Amino acid sequence: MNKNNCKQGASMKISLITKSLLASAMLLGAVSASVTAQAEEKKWTKVTIATEGAYRPYNFTKADGTLDGYEIELSKYLCDHMKVECTIVATPFDSMIPALNAGKFDAIMAGLTATAKREETIDFSVSYGLTPQTFATLKDSPYAKLPHTGETAFLANDDEATKKLISEFATSIEGRTVGVQTASLGLTLLNTYFKDSADIREYKTTEQHDLDLKSGRVDLVVASLAYLADAAKKPGNEDMVLTGPYFKGGVLGRGVAVGLRKNEPELQKKFSEAIEAAKADGTIKKLSEKWFGFDVTP
């Protein structure tokens, strides 16, 4: 056989193989791009939202078993604006984020604040409520007028005044038992600034720590201002009073928002646009004044 013919044959084979590989790569790339585009362009027609059903006035369960509260009413507005059919389910707060990522539901509306720590595992919409964390005790308690009561502490400020406030407040609750809901923002506050001062006692729900406050098993409780202000108005809670500073920002995040799985930009966009519409037309102001008694618009 002629050597030149052999070389030509080998070259043709290599060329055919190369073309085949290129064609396969292009086909694979096209399929991959198509799948990615489909994921990004998923059309949401039904959305399941998880709430706690035990965090009044954000969300709570009525005597007849139905859900009500600020987030329940707001969710109806958001779903109408997004033109999706929504189902709301009650879920324990401490297991919500794992359950969301496991696909048990599509979104969380449960007084869940967007923090840097939580954003490591889930995404958030824009905020639909901004209230500080504070403390409550009984009116005849020696802790009913703690240092800096009613003052606002901006935790993002690393100045001497803020450090002094935190230090003085830490001293004032030294050795005291403080009730707080597991996995809550109040627990983040305690663990970040007051774990060496207070005896922290965790509860599954805020209602449980309120009961222990009234019975004297804890000295103080910590939760959002919106929750505690409402709790103090409930029958049987006449002796509950707010005490201590209003803590905002920093580790406490940028406000309450819809929790969402990562890599679902279309649903995140839908919720954020609907929330912005609710801010613009006054719906959030109206609903927050109805349920909290003050405007929580971010």
N, C-alpha and C positions, 0 to 999 in steps of 0.2 A: 504493500500500500504506500502511496506517495505521502511523504511527511507533511507536505503542505495541506493535503486533503485532511489528514488527521487533525492538524491544527485548526483548520476551518470547522471541522465537525465538533471539536471540543469547544470552540468559541461559540458556536450556535447553541450547544447544550447549556453552557454557562449563561448565555443571553436569555434563553427560555426560562431557566430556573430563576434568574434575577427578576424577569418580568412577572413570573408567577408569584414570587415573594412580595414584590411591590404591590401587585394587585390585591393579594391577601391582606397586606398591611393597610391598604387604602379602604378595603371593605370593612376590616375590623375597626378602623378609626371612624368610619361613617356610622357603624352600628353603635359604637361607644358614644359618639356625639348625639345620636338619636335618643339613646337611653337617658343621657344627661339632660337633654332638652325636655324630654317627657317628664323627668323628675322635677325640673324647675318650673314646668308649665302645668303641673298637676292642677286640675280643676276641682276645687273644693266645693262640694254641694251639701255635705253633711259634716258637722263638727261636734265632737263630744267634749264637753268642758267639765273638769273636776273642780269641786269646791268642798269646803270642810263641813259646812252646815252647822257650825258651832262657834262662830266668831262674829257675833253681833257687834256692830251693825253692818259689817261687811257682808256677812252671810250667816243665816241661822235657819233652824228647822222649827216650823210652827207646830202647834199642838196637833194639827190634822196631818202632820207628816210632810207637808209641802215646804219648799225652800223659799226664803224671802231675804231681803236686805239690799244694800247698795249694789253689790256686784251682781245679784240676781236680776235686778231691774236694768242695770247697765248692760248686762250680757244680751238681754232681749233687744236693746237698741243696736248694739254692735252686730248681732246676727242679722237683723233686718237690713242694716246698712251694707253688710257683706253679701246679702242675698244668699244665705246658707241656712240650712235647717239644723238647729242646735239641740242637743240633749245635754242636760246638766245632771251629773251624778255626784253623790256625796262620798268622800274618801278621807281616811285619816290623814291629817296634815303631815305627820312625820314620814309617811311612805309615798307621798305624792310624786316627788321628783323621780325616784326609781320606777314607779308605776308609769309615769309619763314616758320615760325612755324605753320601757318595756312594751309600749304601744297599747296600754290599757285604755288610754284616751288621748285626745289631740292637744288639749290646752289646759292650763290651770288658771282659775280666777279664785283666789283664796287668801286675799290679803298678803300675797307673796311679793316681797320687795326684791327688786333687781339689785344684786350685789355682785362684786367682782368674784367672790367665791362661788356663788351659784352660777355665774356665767361661764365657769369652767366646764360645766356639765350640760347646761341648757341655754337656750336663747330667750330673749324677752322682747315684747312689744315696747312701744313708748309707754311712759307712765300714765296711769289714770287716777292716781291719788298720792298725795304726799303729806304724811303726818309723822310727827316725831315719836320717839319712845320715851316713856316716863314711868314713874312709880306710883303706887297707891298703897294706902294703909288704912287703919281705922282712926276715926276722928279723935278718940280719946287716947290714942297711942302717943308715946314720946317721939315718934318719927313723923308726926303729922305736919311738922314744919321744918323739914330738913334744909340744910344750907342751899341757897340758890334756887329755892322753889319758885317756879314760874319763869325763870330765866332760860334763855336758849343757848345751848352749847353746840357750836358748829365743830364737829369732830375732825373735819378736814383741815381746820386751822391748827397748825402746829406752833401756836404762839404761847407766851408765858401765861397770859390770862386764862386760856383754855386749860392748860396744864394745871394751873392753880385750882381752878374750879373742880376738875376731875379729882385732884388730890384731896381737896377738902371734902368732897362728897364721899370719896372712898373711906375716909376716916370716920365720917358720920354713920356709915352702915357697917362698920367693922364688927364682926362677930354676929351679925344679924342674919336670920334665915330669910332668903328671898325666893319666892315661888315664880316659876317661869315655864312657859310651854316649850316642850322639846322641839328642836329644829327651828325655833323662831328667831326673829331678829333681836328680841329681848335677850335671848341666850347668847347671841353674838356679842351684844353690848356687855353683858356680865363677864363673859369669858375673856374679852379683850381688855377691859379696864378694871374689873372689880372682883376677879376670881380669888385674889389674895386677901380680900377684905370680907366678902360675904360668904355665907354658907348657902350654896346654890342648890335648890331643890326643884327637879324637873317634873312636869306634869304632861299628860297626853293632851289635855285641852285647857284653855284659859278658864273655863267654868269650874274646873276642878281646883285650880289654885285659888280662885275666888272663895270657894267654900272653905278651904283651909285657912284663908286669911280671916274669915269671919269667925271660925272656930278657935283661932289663936295658935294654929299649928305652924304658921309662918308669920313673920313680922311685916313683910312687904311683898308686893308682887310687881312685876314689870311687864309692860305690854305697850301697844301703840296708844297714843293719846286718844285717838278716835274710839278705840275699844273701851278703855278705862272710863272715859267721860260718859259713855253710854251705860256701862255696867253700873256706875254709881247711881244712875237714875232708876234702876230696876227695883221692883218691890223686894224688900228684904235686904237691900244693899244701902240703906239710908246712912249707915255709919261709915261707908267707904269714902275716902277723900284722896285727891291727888296730892303728891308731894315730890319734891326734888326738881331738878332741871328738865328741860325738854331737849333731848339729845337728837341731833340731826346730822346727816351726811357722813362722809368718811366710810367706815366699815358698814354703816347702816344703809348705804346704797343711794339710789336716785329715785326712790319712790316705788309704790306698788304697781305692778305691771302684769301682763299676761305671760305666763311661763309656757314655752314652746320647745319642742325637740329641735336640736341643731339640724342644719341643712334642709330646712323647710321654709325657704325665703318667701314663697308665695303666700303662705298662711300668715307669716310674720308681717308681711306688707299689708295684707288685708286687715288684720287687727289694728295695726298702727294707723292706717288711713282712717279706719272707723273711729278710733279714739280721738284722732285729731279733729274729725268732724264733730264729735261729741263735745270737745272743748270749744270749738268755734261757734257752735249754735247754742251754747249755754247749758247743754244737757248735764254735763258733769257738775257744774256749779249747782244746778237745780237739785239733782239727786243727792249730792253731798250735803247740801243745806237741809234737805229733808231728813236724811239718815244720821248725820253727824251733828247738825246744828251749826256748822261752819263750812266754809268753802275749802275743799282739799285739792282743787285744780292745781296741777304742777306748774 
